[in-house]
Amino acid sequence: MVLSVAVTSHSFPKSETLRRELLERYPGSVFNETGRPLRGAALAELLRGHTRAITGLEVLDAALFAAVPELRIVSKYGVGLDMIDFDAARAHGVSIRWTPGVNRQAVAELTIAFMIALARKLVPLAAEMRGGVWTRGGGRQLSSATVGVVGCGHVGQTVAALCRAFGARVLSYDTVFYDMFYRETGVTPVSLDALLRQADFVSIHVPLDDTTRGMIGADEIARMKPGAFLVNTARGGIVDEVALKRALSDNTLGGAAFDVFGVEPPTDTELFQLPNFVATPHVGGSSQEAMLAMGRAAIAGLGSVPNPESPSLRYT
């Protein structure tokens, strides 16, 4: 029997290399060619008749698994798992596979770019230049800053290491204690309260789940240093965007840069008009290199047994 795969991710088929490599292993595979994430009946329709799938930002819940009972393996294109109901997957006999940290470098580099852009006011200065305004403003250096990394997993550790390479002092908050990493890099583990009060930059790198939803709200933002910067390249929903807008509007915060939002595409146009806010459309893990790595990891995850060549793959 020839196995075929349903690829629901709209980003995956944009790569001719990934399309070719998947079709070489699974001829007859089908792709989401709409250019957008699928939902509901449209998602079920693409998956129907396939036992294996590669998914991206699509919501996989009990209703979806019930609508496609033949589905047995889902391999994740990317690292975010907040859109998958794992209990429902287990109840319907669906195995979820993913590779943690596969896009860590891409997200970390965007995070550093955000920090430098905020510190040197690159976005407003560029806008002024386009308008014929010549304003000399020095900003500050990342090398002399204290950076607080909230969540010190794959991406958080990469961000911390890059900041240390710049010469920054780095604080970390996590519910897991990464003793060896801290000792090797000189990163200092602290409480969340201490991190918020001391950091010039607070960078978010936790997954979105019941314990982190709304983690950075009005109270947490109020505890940050006056003029500090907030960066979120993790997931929308972790930061209270209403409280963020208030703090940016009254200049309690020096600035913020977000790649992710509670609703995507976001609808709060007032936030994007603020001169001290920088936004990108969830592109942190979308570098050419990261997309290729994520796609190949997703293809490897389709195997019916763990691939010894991909020990980082996780199976449920």
C-alpha positions in Angstrom: 0.0 0.0 0.0 1.3 3.5 -1.0 1.2 5.8 2.0 0.2 9.4 1.4 0.3 12.3 3.8 -2.0 15.3 4.3 0.0 18.5 4.8 -2.3 21.0 6.5 0.5 23.6 7.1 0.2 26.4 4.6 3.9 27.3 5.0 5.4 23.8 4.4 4.4 23.6 0.6 6.0 26.9 -0.1 9.3 25.1 -0.1 9.9 23.1 -3.2 12.7 21.2 -1.4 10.3 20.0 1.3 7.6 19.2 -1.2 10.0 17.1 -3.2 11.5 15.3 -0.2 8.1 14.4 1.2 6.7 13.2 -2.2 9.8 11.0 -2.6 8.9 9.2 0.6 5.1 9.5 0.4 3.9 9.7 -3.2 0.4 11.1 -3.6 0.6 13.4 -0.6 -1.7 16.4 -0.6 -1.0 20.0 0.5 -2.8 22.9 1.8 -2.5 25.3 -1.1 -4.8 28.0 0.3 -2.1 30.1 1.8 -3.8 30.2 5.2 -4.4 27.9 8.2 -7.4 25.6 7.8 -10.2 25.2 10.4 -13.3 23.0 11.0 -14.8 21.3 8.0 -12.0 22.5 5.6 -9.3 21.0 7.8 -11.2 17.7 8.2 -11.7 17.5 4.5 -8.0 17.8 3.7 -7.1 15.2 6.4 -9.9 12.7 5.4 -8.6 9.5 3.9 -5.1 9.9 5.4 -3.5 8.1 8.3 -0.6 10.6 8.6 -0.4 14.3 8.6 2.0 17.2 8.9 0.3 20.2 10.7 1.3 23.7 11.5 -0.9 26.3 13.3 -4.2 24.3 12.9 -6.3 23.5 15.9 -6.4 19.8 16.6 -9.2 19.0 19.1 -11.6 16.2 19.9 -14.1 17.3 17.2 -11.4 17.1 14.6 -10.1 13.7 15.7 -13.6 12.4 15.7 -14.2 13.7 12.2 -11.1 11.9 10.9 -11.0 8.6 12.7 -8.5 7.1 10.3 -5.8 9.6 11.4 -3.1 7.9 13.4 0.1 10.0 13.2 0.5 13.8 13.4 3.9 15.3 12.9 4.3 18.9 13.9 5.8 21.5 11.6 7.2 23.8 14.2 7.5 23.7 18.0 4.3 25.3 19.4 1.9 22.7 20.8 -0.8 24.9 22.3 -3.1 24.2 19.4 -3.2 20.4 20.0 -5.4 18.7 22.6 -3.1 15.9 23.7 -5.8 14.2 25.8 -8.1 14.0 22.8 -5.3 12.7 20.6 -4.6 9.9 23.1 -8.3 9.1 23.4 -8.6 8.7 19.6 -5.3 6.7 19.2 -3.4 9.5 17.5 0.3 9.8 18.0 1.8 13.3 18.1 5.4 13.8 17.1 7.5 16.9 17.3 11.1 18.1 17.6 11.8 20.6 20.4 14.1 23.5 19.6 14.3 22.9 15.9 13.9 26.7 15.2 15.7 27.9 18.3 18.4 29.9 16.4 16.0 31.7 14.2 13.7 32.8 17.0 16.7 33.8 19.2 18.3 35.9 16.4 15.0 37.8 15.9 14.9 38.4 19.7 18.3 39.9 19.6 17.4 42.0 16.6 14.4 43.3 18.6 16.5 44.2 21.6 19.0 46.1 19.5 16.2 47.8 17.5 14.5 49.0 20.7 17.7 50.0 22.5 18.9 52.1 19.5 15.4 53.3 18.5 16.0 52.0 14.9 12.4 51.9 13.8 11.3 55.4 14.7 14.6 56.8 13.5 14.2 55.1 10.1 10.6 56.4 9.9 11.9 59.9 10.6 14.6 59.6 8.0 11.9 58.7 5.4 10.1 61.8 6.4 13.2 64.0 5.9 13.9 64.4 9.6 17.5 64.1 10.8 17.5 63.3 14.5 20.7 62.3 16.3 20.0 59.9 19.2 22.4 57.5 20.6 20.3 55.0 22.5 22.1 52.4 24.6 24.1 49.3 24.1 23.0 45.7 24.7 26.5 45.0 26.1 25.9 47.2 29.2 22.3 46.0 29.9 20.8 43.5 32.2 18.7 41.0 30.3 16.0 38.9 31.9 15.1 35.7 30.2 11.7 34.3 31.2 11.8 30.6 30.3 15.2 29.1 29.8 14.5 26.2 27.5 15.8 25.7 24.0 15.2 29.3 22.7 15.7 30.9 26.1 19.1 29.3 26.5 20.1 30.4 23.0 19.0 34.0 23.7 20.8 34.0 27.0 24.1 32.7 25.4 23.9 35.3 22.7 23.3 38.1 25.2 26.3 36.9 27.2 28.4 37.0 24.1 27.5 40.7 23.8 28.7 41.2 27.3 25.3 41.6 28.9 24.4 40.5 32.4 21.7 37.8 32.1 19.1 36.8 34.6 16.8 33.8 34.1 13.5 32.7 35.6 12.2 29.1 35.0 10.4 26.5 37.0 13.2 24.1 35.9 16.7 24.6 37.3 19.3 24.4 34.5 22.3 24.1 36.8 24.9 23.1 34.2 23.8 25.8 31.7 23.9 28.4 34.4 27.4 27.4 35.5 28.8 27.2 32.0 27.4 30.6 30.8 27.3 32.7 33.9 23.6 33.2 33.7 22.0 33.9 37.1 18.8 32.2 38.1 16.4 34.4 40.0 12.7 34.7 41.0 10.3 36.3 38.5 9.9 39.3 40.7 13.6 39.9 41.0 14.0 39.5 37.2 11.2 42.0 36.5 12.7 44.6 38.9 16.3 44.4 37.7 16.1 43.7 34.0 16.5 46.4 31.3 15.1 43.9 28.8 12.6 41.2 29.7 12.4 38.6 27.0 9.6 35.9 27.0 10.4 32.3 26.1 7.8 30.1 27.8 5.2 27.9 26.0 1.6 28.9 26.2 -0.4 26.7 28.6 -2.7 27.1 31.6 0.2 28.1 33.8 1.6 30.8 31.5 -1.6 32.4 30.0 -1.6 36.0 31.2 1.7 35.4 33.0 2.8 39.0 32.3 -0.1 41.2 33.3 -0.6 44.7 34.6 1.0 43.9 38.0 4.1 42.3 36.4 4.5 45.2 34.0 4.2 47.7 36.8 7.1 45.9 38.6 9.5 46.3 35.6 12.1 49.1 35.7 10.9 52.4 34.4 12.0 52.7 30.8 12.6 48.9 30.4 11.9 47.0 27.3 9.6 44.0 26.8 10.1 41.4 24.0 7.8 38.5 23.2 8.8 36.0 20.5 7.1 33.0 22.3 3.3 33.0 22.1 0.5 35.5 22.2 -1.7 35.3 25.3 1.3 35.2 27.7 1.3 39.0 27.9 -1.8 41.2 28.6 -1.8 43.3 25.5 -4.2 45.9 27.0 -1.9 46.4 30.0 1.1 46.6 27.6 -0.6 49.3 25.5 -1.3 51.4 28.6 2.3 51.1 29.8 3.7 52.1 26.4 1.2 55.0 26.0 2.2 56.6 29.3 5.9 55.7 28.7 6.1 53.5 31.8 7.9 51.1 29.5 10.6 52.3 27.2 9.3 50.1 24.4 8.2 46.6 23.4 8.7 44.3 20.4 6.3 41.5 19.7 6.3 38.7 17.0 3.2 37.0 18.5 -0.3 38.1 19.6 -3.3 36.8 21.4 -5.3 37.0 18.2 -3.5 36.6 14.9 -3.7 38.6 12.7 -4.1 41.1 15.6 -7.0 43.6 15.5 -5.8 46.3 18.0 -4.6 48.9 15.5 -3.9 51.4 18.3 -1.1 49.3 19.6 0.7 49.3 16.2 0.5 53.1 16.0 2.6 53.6 19.1 6.1 54.9 18.3 7.7 52.7 21.0 6.2 49.4 19.7 7.7 47.2 17.1 5.7 44.3 15.6 6.3 41.5 13.1 3.8 38.9 11.8 4.8 35.7 13.7 8.0 35.2 11.6 10.4 34.2 14.4 10.8 30.6 13.3 10.3 31.4 9.6 13.9 31.9 8.4 14.8 29.8 5.3 17.1 27.7 7.4 14.6 27.1 10.2 11.7 26.3 7.8 13.8 23.6 6.1 14.9 22.2 9.5 11.3 22.2 10.7 10.0 20.5 7.6 12.6 17.8 7.6 12.0 17.1 11.3 8.3 16.8 10.5 8.9 14.4 7.7 11.2 12.3 9.9 8.4 12.3 12.5 6.0 10.5 10.1 7.8 7.2 10.6 5.8 4.5 12.4 8.7 3.8 14.8 11.1 6.3 16.3 13.9 7.2 13.9 17.3 6.5 15.5 18.8 9.2 13.3 16.5 11.8 14.9 16.9 11.2 18.7 15.4 14.6 19.4 12.0 13.6 18.0 9.4 13.2 20.8 6.4 10.8 20.5 3.2 10.5 22.4 
